[in-house]
Amino acid sequence: MPSLRDAPAQTIIAPATPAGEGALGVVRLSGPGAWPIALGFLKSSGVPPAELRPEPRKILPARVLDGEVLLDQALAVFFRSPRSYTGEDTVEISCHGSPYILSRLLELGQSRGARLAEPGEFTLRAFLNGKMDLAQAEAVCHLIRARTSWAHRSAARQLEGRLSERTGTLRRTLLELLAHVEANLDHSEEDIPLLSEGEFQSRCGALLQEIEALSRTFRVGRLIQEGARIAIAGCPNVGKSSLLNALLRAERAIVSPAPGTTRDTLEEALQWDGLPVVLIDTAGLRAHTLDPVEALGMERTRKAVEASDLVLLVLDESRALTADDKNIMREMRRYRGQGKRVVLVFNKSDLGSSPLILNGDSFEHAVRVSAKTGEGLDALLAAVRRCLDLPEALADAPETQMIASQRHRRCLERAAAELESARAATGGDLEGFGEIVAVHLRGGLDSLAGITGETTTEDVLGSIFSQFCVGK
C-alpha cells in the first residue's frame, strides 16, 4: 500500500462498480487534483472548462471526450474536502457500464496525473483523515460482503459505531481506574480518592469480565459474518446424501440403495434461516476397507469434519446400531472433547424406530428426521441453532455489538491478559506495587485502542485494507 500516514496525498482513480457489463458504471477520483483532472476530459455544453465551477454535491451533466471523440455522456458529482467520503476533494462520474468506456476513463485520468488506487485506498484515506475509525472502516468491507440479513445487521451496527462506542466505554473505565492507581503512587492533592487493594481488585475484575464477554461474542459473530461449515457424517447407507438433498430442496447428490455411493466430499452453499451455510456431504465411515478409493474418501471425510463448525452425525433409526455406528460415535465423542459441536440425527424415521437407538447416547443434541418425507427438518434447524448458540431468529439477536474479526479478538485478549497481570502484580499491596500495576493498565489501554486504530501500525493497516475491493 503506497503512502499511509505521512506521505503527501496523490490523486487516485478507480472504478467503484464491479467489472463486467452493466447499465451504469462509476469511476471515482480522490485527492487534491480530482477536479482539475476530471476537467481534462469532462465538458459541459456551452461552458468553457476554465469557467466551469462545480457546485458541491450537485449533479453536472457532461460529455466525456477522448481527445475530440465523444466517449460517453455522463453525470459528475463533486464533493469538496472535507465533506466527502475520503475527506479529500472527490469526483464521482456515472456513465454507461461498458468495460471499454470504464477502462478508457481510467486511462484518461491516469494520463492527466492520477494514480490507480490500491484495494481499499479510498476507505484508508477516510480513516487517515478522521472520517471514521478503524473498526468502522473494517465494517465497510464486512457490509460489502454481507450475504444475509444477519451479516448485514452486524456490519451495519459496527459501521454506525456500536463497537467503537463499547470499546470507548471500556477504555474510559480503564482510564479512570489507572488515574486512581497513579493517584495512589504520587499521593497528589487532586480530588481523587485513594484506592484500596480490595476495591482495585473488584473494579479491575468487573472490567475484565466485560472485556471477556465481548471477546466471547467472536464465535457467533464470525459465524454470522462468514457462515458455518456443517459436515454430514455417518456410516455408509444411512441417508447422508438424501439428507443433503432434503436440506437443499434439490436433487444435488446421487442417492442409491447401494452403500458407498459417495466417494468424495460434496459442498453446497445456502442460506439457512438467515445464516450462510456450507453443507458438506461426505463419504461413509467404517472401520475397515480394502478399496483404496473408499479409504481416500474416508480420509477426506475426517478432514472435512475437523475443518467444520458443526457435524451432523447421521444414524439409521430403522435398525439397531452396528459396530461401525458405535465406532463413529466414539470418534465423534473424541471430537466433542476437543470442542467440536455435534448433532445426532436419527434418519429414516418414516420406516419405524429401533428401541436400541433412540436414547441419544449421551449426545446433547439429538433429532429424529426423515429425509424422504421432510419430517423433523425444522427441528433439526432449531437444534443446529442451539448447538451453535445462535438466537432463534434475527429479531431475537442481541442489540449489543458482536465482534467478527480475529484482529479485534486478539486486541481484547491482550487487554484481558494485561488486566490479569495487573491484578496479579499487586501482591496484596497496591501502593507498593502500583507502578507495575500502572504499566499493565496502560498496556490494556493500548490494546483496546488498537480496535479503533489509535495504536495500529502501518503493517497492520496495509494488511486490513488490502482485503478490500478496488474502488472502496
C-alpha positions as CSV (number, residue, x, y, z in Angstrom):
1,M,0.0,0.0,0.0
2,P,1.7,3.2,-1.1
3,S,1.6,6.3,1.1
4,L,0.0,5.8,4.5
5,R,0.1,8.4,7.3
6,D,2.8,10.8,6.3
7,A,3.3,10.7,2.5
8,P,1.8,13.6,0.6
9,A,-1.6,12.8,-0.9
10,Q,-1.7,11.8,-4.6
11,T,-4.9,11.9,-6.6
12,I,-6.2,8.3,-7.1
13,I,-8.7,6.9,-9.5
14,A,-10.6,3.6,-9.6
15,P,-13.8,2.0,-10.8
16,A,-16.4,1.9,-7.9
17,T,-18.6,-0.7,-9.6
18,P,-17.8,-4.4,-10.4
19,A,-16.1,-5.5,-13.5
20,G,-18.3,-6.5,-16.5
21,E,-21.1,-5.1,-18.5
22,G,-23.9,-3.1,-16.7
23,A,-26.4,-0.3,-17.2
24,L,-24.2,2.0,-15.1
25,G,-20.6,2.3,-14.2
26,V,-19.0,4.6,-11.7
27,V,-15.4,5.9,-11.6
28,R,-14.2,7.7,-8.5
29,L,-11.3,10.2,-8.2
30,S,-10.0,11.4,-4.8
31,G,-7.2,13.8,-3.9
32,P,-6.1,17.4,-4.5
33,G,-6.2,17.1,-8.3
34,A,-9.6,15.3,-8.5
35,W,-11.5,18.2,-10.2
36,P,-8.7,19.5,-12.4
37,I,-8.0,16.0,-13.7
38,A,-11.7,15.4,-14.3
39,L,-11.9,18.7,-16.3
40,G,-9.4,17.3,-18.7
41,F,-12.0,15.0,-20.2
42,L,-15.4,16.3,-19.0
43,K,-17.1,19.0,-21.0
44,S,-20.4,20.8,-20.2
45,S,-22.4,22.2,-23.0
46,G,-21.8,25.9,-23.5
47,V,-19.4,26.4,-20.6
48,P,-15.7,26.7,-21.2
49,P,-13.6,24.4,-19.0
50,A,-11.8,27.4,-17.4
51,E,-15.1,28.9,-16.3
52,L,-16.7,25.7,-15.1
53,R,-17.1,26.0,-11.3
54,P,-18.6,22.8,-9.7
55,E,-21.2,23.1,-7.1
56,P,-20.5,20.6,-4.4
57,R,-23.0,17.7,-4.2
58,K,-24.8,18.9,-7.4
59,I,-25.2,16.7,-10.4
60,L,-23.4,18.0,-13.5
61,P,-24.4,16.6,-16.9
62,A,-21.3,16.3,-19.0
63,R,-19.8,14.8,-22.1
64,V,-16.7,12.6,-21.7
65,L,-14.3,13.4,-24.5
66,D,-11.4,11.1,-25.6
67,G,-9.5,13.7,-27.4
68,E,-12.0,15.2,-29.8
69,V,-14.1,12.0,-29.9
70,L,-17.2,11.6,-27.7
71,L,-16.6,8.7,-25.4
72,D,-19.9,8.9,-23.4
73,Q,-22.5,11.1,-21.8
74,A,-22.1,11.1,-18.1
75,L,-23.1,12.7,-14.8
76,A,-20.4,14.0,-12.5
77,V,-20.7,14.9,-8.8
78,F,-18.1,16.9,-7.0
79,F,-17.5,16.6,-3.2
80,R,-15.3,19.3,-1.6
81,S,-12.9,18.4,1.2
82,P,-13.6,17.7,4.0
83,R,-17.3,16.8,3.2
84,S,-16.6,13.7,1.2
85,Y,-16.2,10.0,1.9
86,T,-12.4,10.2,1.9
87,G,-12.2,13.7,3.5
88,E,-10.5,14.9,0.3
89,D,-11.8,16.5,-2.9
90,T,-13.6,13.8,-4.7
91,V,-15.3,13.4,-8.1
92,E,-17.7,10.5,-8.9
93,I,-18.5,10.0,-12.6
94,S,-21.5,7.9,-13.5
95,C,-21.5,6.6,-17.1
96,H,-22.7,3.6,-19.1
97,G,-21.3,0.4,-17.7
98,S,-19.3,-0.6,-20.7
99,P,-15.9,-2.2,-19.9
100,Y,-14.4,-0.2,-22.7
101,I,-15.8,3.1,-21.5
102,L,-14.7,2.5,-17.9
103,S,-11.2,1.3,-19.0
104,R,-10.7,4.5,-21.2
105,L,-11.9,6.7,-18.3
106,L,-9.2,5.2,-16.1
107,E,-6.6,5.7,-18.8
108,L,-7.7,9.3,-19.3
109,G,-7.4,10.0,-15.6
110,Q,-4.0,8.4,-15.3
111,S,-2.7,10.3,-18.3
112,R,-3.6,13.5,-16.5
113,G,-1.8,12.7,-13.3
114,A,-4.0,10.3,-11.3
115,R,-2.7,7.1,-9.9
116,L,-4.7,3.8,-10.0
117,A,-6.0,3.2,-6.4
118,E,-4.9,0.2,-4.4
119,P,-7.5,-2.0,-2.9
120,G,-9.3,-0.2,0.0
121,E,-7.3,3.0,-0.5
122,F,-10.4,5.3,-0.6
123,T,-11.5,3.9,2.8
124,L,-7.9,4.0,4.1
125,R,-7.9,7.8,3.3
126,A,-11.3,8.1,5.1
127,F,-9.7,6.6,8.2
128,L,-6.5,8.6,8.0
129,N,-8.5,11.8,7.5
130,G,-10.7,11.1,10.6
131,K,-13.9,10.4,8.7
132,M,-14.2,7.0,10.5
133,D,-12.2,4.9,13.0
134,L,-10.6,1.6,12.1
135,A,-13.4,-0.5,13.4
136,Q,-15.9,1.4,11.2
137,A,-13.5,1.1,8.2
138,E,-13.4,-2.7,8.6
139,A,-17.2,-2.7,8.8
140,V,-17.3,-1.2,5.3
141,C,-15.7,-4.4,4.0
142,H,-18.0,-6.6,6.0
143,L,-21.0,-4.7,4.7
144,I,-20.0,-5.1,1.1
145,R,-19.5,-8.8,1.6
146,A,-22.7,-9.4,3.7
147,R,-24.7,-12.3,2.2
148,T,-27.5,-12.4,4.7
149,S,-29.7,-10.1,6.8
150,W,-27.8,-11.3,9.9
151,A,-24.4,-10.4,8.4
152,H,-25.7,-7.1,7.1
153,R,-27.2,-6.1,10.5
154,S,-23.9,-6.9,12.3
155,A,-21.8,-5.0,9.9
156,A,-24.2,-2.0,9.8
157,R,-24.1,-1.8,13.6
158,Q,-20.3,-1.7,13.5
159,L,-20.3,0.9,10.8
160,E,-22.5,3.2,12.8
161,G,-20.1,2.9,15.7
162,R,-21.6,0.4,18.1
163,L,-18.3,-1.5,18.6
164,S,-16.4,1.8,18.8
165,E,-18.8,3.1,21.5
166,R,-18.5,-0.1,23.5
167,T,-14.7,-0.1,23.2
168,G,-14.7,3.6,24.2
169,T,-16.7,2.8,27.3
170,L,-14.2,0.1,28.3
171,R,-11.3,2.5,27.7
172,R,-12.8,5.3,29.8
173,T,-13.5,2.9,32.7
174,L,-9.9,1.6,32.5
175,L,-8.5,5.1,32.2
176,E,-10.4,6.1,35.4
177,L,-9.0,3.1,37.2
178,L,-5.5,4.0,36.0
179,A,-6.0,7.5,37.3
180,H,-6.8,6.2,40.8
181,V,-3.8,3.9,40.7
182,E,-1.5,6.8,39.8
183,A,-3.0,8.9,42.5
184,N,-2.0,6.2,45.0
185,L,1.5,6.5,43.6
186,D,2.2,10.2,44.0
187,H,-0.3,11.0,46.8
188,S,-1.4,14.0,44.7
189,E,-3.5,16.7,46.3
190,E,-6.0,16.4,43.4
191,D,-9.6,15.4,44.3
192,I,-9.0,11.7,43.5
193,P,-9.7,9.3,46.4
194,L,-7.0,6.7,47.2
195,L,-7.8,3.2,46.1
196,S,-7.7,0.2,48.4
197,E,-6.4,-3.2,47.3
198,G,-9.9,-4.7,47.6
199,E,-11.6,-2.0,45.6
200,F,-8.9,-2.2,42.9
201,Q,-9.4,-6.0,42.6
202,S,-13.2,-5.6,42.4
203,R,-13.2,-2.9,39.8
204,C,-10.5,-4.5,37.7
205,G,-12.3,-7.8,37.9
206,A,-15.6,-6.3,36.8
207,L,-13.8,-4.6,33.8
208,L,-12.1,-7.9,32.9
209,Q,-15.5,-9.7,32.8
210,E,-16.8,-7.1,30.4
211,I,-13.8,-7.4,28.1
212,E,-14.0,-11.2,28.2
213,A,-17.8,-11.1,27.5
214,L,-17.2,-9.0,24.4
215,S,-14.4,-11.4,23.3
216,R,-16.7,-14.4,23.7
217,T,-19.1,-13.0,21.0
218,F,-16.4,-13.7,18.4
219,R,-17.6,-17.3,17.7
220,V,-21.2,-16.4,16.9
221,G,-20.1,-13.1,15.3
222,R,-17.8,-14.9,12.9
223,L,-20.5,-17.5,12.0
224,I,-23.0,-14.7,11.3
225,Q,-20.4,-12.8,9.1
226,E,-18.7,-15.7,7.4
227,G,-21.1,-18.6,7.7
228,A,-21.0,-22.1,9.2
229,R,-19.4,-25.2,7.7
230,I,-21.6,-28.2,8.5
231,A,-20.3,-31.7,7.8
232,I,-22.8,-34.5,7.3
233,A,-21.1,-37.7,8.5
234,G,-22.0,-41.3,9.3
235,C,-21.6,-44.8,8.1
236,P,-22.4,-45.9,4.5
237,N,-26.1,-46.0,3.5
238,V,-27.6,-44.1,6.5
239,G,-29.0,-41.4,4.2
240,K,-26.4,-38.7,4.3
241,S,-26.8,-37.7,0.7
242,S,-30.6,-37.9,1.0
243,L,-30.4,-35.5,4.0
244,L,-28.3,-33.1,1.9
245,N,-30.9,-33.1,-0.9
246,A,-33.7,-32.6,1.6
247,L,-32.0,-29.6,3.2
248,L,-31.2,-28.1,-0.2
249,R,-34.6,-28.9,-1.5
250,A,-32.9,-30.1,-4.7
251,E,-31.5,-33.4,-6.0
252,R,-27.9,-32.4,-5.8
253,A,-26.3,-35.6,-4.6
254,I,-26.7,-39.0,-6.2
255,V,-28.7,-41.4,-4.0
256,S,-28.6,-45.1,-4.3
257,P,-29.7,-48.1,-2.1
258,A,-26.1,-49.5,-2.7
259,P,-23.8,-48.5,0.2
260,G,-20.7,-46.4,-0.6
261,T,-22.2,-44.3,-3.4
262,T,-20.5,-41.1,-2.1
263,R,-16.7,-41.4,-2.5
264,D,-15.7,-37.8,-2.1
265,T,-16.9,-34.6,-0.3
266,L,-19.6,-32.5,-1.9
267,E,-20.1,-28.9,-0.8
268,E,-23.2,-26.8,-1.3
269,A,-23.8,-23.3,-0.1
270,L,-27.2,-22.0,1.0
271,Q,-28.8,-19.5,3.4
272,W,-30.4,-21.4,6.2
273,D,-32.9,-19.2,8.0
274,G,-30.7,-16.2,7.5
275,L,-27.4,-17.9,8.3
276,P,-24.9,-18.5,5.5
277,V,-24.1,-22.3,5.5
278,V,-21.9,-24.6,3.6
279,L,-23.3,-28.2,3.8
280,I,-20.7,-30.9,3.2
281,D,-21.8,-34.4,2.2
282,T,-19.1,-36.9,3.0
283,A,-18.1,-40.5,2.2
284,G,-19.4,-43.1,4.7
285,L,-17.1,-44.1,7.5
286,R,-16.5,-47.7,8.6
287,A,-13.7,-49.5,10.5
288,H,-12.1,-51.4,7.6
289,T,-12.0,-51.3,3.8
290,L,-9.8,-52.9,1.1
291,D,-10.9,-50.4,-1.5
292,P,-8.2,-47.6,-1.9
293,V,-10.7,-45.2,-3.3
294,E,-13.1,-45.7,-0.4
295,A,-10.1,-45.3,2.0
296,L,-9.2,-42.0,0.4
297,G,-12.9,-40.8,0.7
298,M,-12.9,-41.7,4.4
299,E,-9.7,-39.7,4.9
300,R,-11.3,-36.7,3.3
301,T,-14.4,-37.2,5.4
302,R,-12.3,-36.8,8.6
303,K,-10.6,-33.7,7.2
304,A,-14.0,-32.2,6.5
305,V,-15.2,-33.0,10.0
306,E,-12.1,-31.4,11.5
307,A,-12.5,-28.2,9.5
308,S,-16.2,-27.9,10.2
309,D,-18.0,-25.8,12.8
310,L,-20.6,-28.5,13.4
311,V,-21.2,-32.1,12.5
312,L,-24.5,-33.8,11.7
313,L,-23.8,-37.4,12.7
314,V,-26.4,-39.4,10.8
315,L,-27.7,-42.8,12.1
316,D,-30.3,-45.1,10.5
317,E,-33.2,-45.1,13.0
318,S,-34.9,-48.1,11.4
319,R,-32.2,-50.6,12.6
320,A,-30.1,-51.3,15.6
321,L,-26.7,-49.8,16.0
322,T,-23.9,-51.6,14.1
323,A,-20.3,-51.9,15.1
324,D,-19.4,-49.2,12.6
325,D,-22.1,-46.9,14.1
326,K,-20.6,-47.4,17.5
327,N,-17.1,-46.8,16.2
328,I,-18.0,-43.5,14.6
329,M,-20.0,-42.4,17.7
330,R,-16.8,-43.0,19.8
331,E,-14.8,-41.0,17.3
332,M,-17.3,-38.1,17.5
333,R,-17.1,-38.2,21.2
334,R,-13.4,-37.5,20.9
335,Y,-14.1,-34.6,18.6
336,R,-16.6,-33.3,21.1
337,G,-14.0,-33.5,23.8
338,Q,-11.9,-31.1,21.7
339,G,-14.8,-28.6,21.4
340,K,-16.4,-29.8,18.2
341,R,-20.2,-29.3,18.1
342,V,-22.2,-32.5,17.1
343,V,-25.9,-33.0,16.4
344,L,-27.0,-36.6,16.4
345,V,-29.5,-37.1,13.5
346,F,-31.7,-40.2,13.6
347,N,-32.7,-40.6,9.9
348,K,-35.4,-42.8,8.3
349,S,-37.9,-42.1,11.0
350,D,-40.6,-42.9,8.4
351,L,-39.5,-46.6,8.4
352,G,-40.1,-47.0,12.2
353,S,-37.6,-46.9,15.0
354,S,-35.3,-49.3,16.9
355,P,-35.7,-49.2,20.7
356,L,-31.9,-49.6,20.9
357,I,-31.1,-46.3,19.3
358,L,-33.5,-43.6,20.4
359,N,-31.9,-42.5,23.7
360,G,-29.4,-40.1,22.0
361,D,-26.5,-42.0,23.6
362,S,-25.1,-39.1,25.7
363,F,-25.1,-36.6,22.8
364,E,-26.6,-33.3,24.0
365,H,-28.4,-32.5,20.7
366,A,-30.4,-35.3,19.0
367,V,-33.2,-35.1,16.4
368,R,-35.4,-37.6,14.6
369,V,-35.9,-36.8,10.9
370,S,-37.0,-38.4,7.6
371,A,-35.0,-37.2,4.6
372,K,-37.7,-38.8,2.5
373,T,-40.8,-37.0,3.9
374,G,-39.2,-33.9,5.4
375,E,-40.4,-34.8,8.9
376,G,-38.2,-33.2,11.6
377,L,-36.1,-30.9,9.3
378,D,-37.4,-27.8,11.2
379,A,-36.5,-29.5,14.5
380,L,-33.0,-30.2,13.0
381,L,-32.6,-26.5,12.1
382,A,-33.6,-25.5,15.7
383,A,-31.0,-28.0,17.1
384,V,-28.3,-26.5,14.9
385,R,-29.2,-23.0,16.1
386,R,-28.9,-24.2,19.7
387,C,-25.7,-26.1,19.1
388,L,-24.1,-23.0,17.5
389,D,-25.6,-20.7,20.3
390,L,-27.4,-18.7,17.7
391,P,-30.7,-16.8,18.5
392,E,-33.9,-18.4,17.3
393,A,-34.5,-15.6,14.8
394,L,-32.9,-12.4,13.7
395,A,-35.4,-10.4,15.7
396,D,-34.1,-12.2,18.8
397,A,-30.4,-11.3,18.2
398,P,-28.9,-9.2,20.9
399,E,-28.6,-5.5,20.3
400,T,-25.1,-5.4,21.7
401,Q,-22.4,-5.4,19.1
402,M,-20.6,-8.7,18.4
403,I,-17.1,-9.0,17.0
404,A,-16.4,-10.9,13.8
405,S,-12.7,-10.1,13.4
406,Q,-9.8,-12.2,14.6
407,R,-7.9,-8.9,15.0
408,H,-10.5,-7.5,17.4
409,R,-10.5,-10.7,19.4
410,R,-6.7,-10.6,19.7
411,C,-6.8,-6.9,20.9
412,L,-9.4,-7.9,23.5
413,E,-7.4,-11.0,24.6
414,R,-4.2,-8.8,25.0
415,A,-6.2,-6.3,27.0
416,A,-7.6,-9.1,29.2
417,A,-4.1,-10.5,29.7
418,E,-2.8,-7.1,30.8
419,L,-5.6,-6.8,33.4
420,E,-5.0,-10.3,34.7
421,S,-1.3,-9.3,35.1
422,A,-2.3,-6.1,36.8
423,R,-4.4,-7.9,39.3
424,A,-1.7,-10.5,40.0
425,A,1.0,-7.8,40.3
426,T,-0.3,-6.1,43.4
427,G,1.0,-8.8,45.8
428,G,-1.7,-7.7,48.3
429,D,-0.2,-4.2,48.4
430,L,-1.5,-1.9,45.7
431,E,0.6,1.1,46.8
432,G,3.8,-0.9,47.0
433,F,3.4,-2.4,43.5
434,G,1.4,0.5,41.9
435,E,4.0,1.3,39.2
436,I,3.9,-2.3,37.9
437,V,0.2,-2.3,38.0
438,A,0.0,1.0,36.1
439,V,2.3,-0.4,33.4
440,H,-0.1,-3.3,32.8
441,L,-3.2,-1.0,32.8
442,R,-1.5,1.2,30.2
443,G,-0.9,-1.9,28.1
444,G,-4.6,-2.7,28.4
445,L,-5.4,0.8,27.2
446,D,-3.1,0.4,24.2
447,S,-4.6,-3.0,23.3
448,L,-8.2,-1.6,23.4
449,A,-7.1,1.4,21.3
450,G,-5.9,-1.0,18.6
451,I,-9.5,-1.9,17.8
452,T,-10.3,1.7,16.7
453,G,-6.9,2.3,15.2
454,E,-5.2,4.7,17.6
455,T,-2.3,2.4,18.2
456,T,-2.3,0.4,14.9
457,T,0.9,0.0,12.9
458,E,1.2,0.7,9.2
459,D,1.8,-3.0,8.5
460,V,-1.5,-3.9,10.1
461,L,-3.2,-1.1,8.2
462,G,-1.8,-2.4,5.0
463,S,-3.0,-5.9,5.8
464,I,-6.5,-4.8,6.7
465,F,-7.1,-2.6,3.6
466,S,-5.6,-5.0,1.1
467,Q,-8.6,-7.2,1.7
468,F,-10.9,-4.5,0.3
469,C,-12.1,-4.4,-3.3
470,V,-10.5,-1.7,-5.6
471,G,-12.6,1.4,-5.6
472,K,-13.7,1.3,-2.0
